Amino acid sequence: MAKKLYIGGLSYDTTESGLREAFAQAGAVASVAIISDKMSGRSRGFGFVEMENDEEAKAAIEMWHGKELDGRSLIVNEARPQAPRGAGGGFGHGGRGGGGGRRSNRW
């Protein structure tokens, strides 16, 4: 079963093909995704690499965690499952509290 890895500390210059090539040294790469900012399209400095199996994922962690790629030291570990998101939209439930009741008259 494929194992997804979190890759942090990526250079803004790192490409998905470059990341795939680097991690292929540890084994078969199933997929690569570098996360980018929706507005600017610029890399956010992290991404995910999915290795074909657990052994290759462990090899990739040992090979690349703390090592340098494109001038930046990488953080490589097992990706955590994505937390379920709430029902988006609106202004949420945070912010300031209510009015706090009426004040007594000063007279």
Buried (B, 14 or more C-beta within 10 A) or exposed (E): EBBBBBBBBBBEEBBBEBBEEBBBEBBEBBEBBBEBEEEEEEBBBBBBBBBBBEEBBBBBBEBBBEEEBBEBEBBBEEBEEEEEEEEEEEEEEEEEEEEEEEEEEEE
